[in-house]
Amino acid sequence: MSSPQNNNNSSWISWFFGIKGNEFLFRVPIDYIHETFNQMSLEYFTETLQVILNPVFDSSLDWVFGDEEKWYGMIHARYIMSERGVDDIRQKYKKGDFEVCPKLTNR
């Protein structure tokens, strides 16, 4: 996975969304991540969650544990299946944030 530009003033989540391919993910609201019910059955270390939620992240440091991307992916999957997440997807679709398939006009 390619890493984006190092930005010492951004959060891990901002850094993660700067990675090519992640622009199609939804930002999971911080309050959703903090809710312990949403974390149920997701194995993680406290340090992993601290890295994700820390408002300042320096990607040049070697203290990242490696589970952050996996854990954020799992909480993201839960979020987009929730009522709130589905509503976010609907709003994004209505705004035209998703591209239209070029073959759609061939019908």
Buried (B, 14 or more C-beta within 10 A) or exposed (E): EEEBEEBEEBBBBBBBBBBEEBEEBEEBEEEBBEEEEBBEEEEBEEEBBEBBBEEEBBBEEEEBEEBBBEBBEBBBEBBBEEEEBEEBBEEEEEEEEEEEEEEEEEE
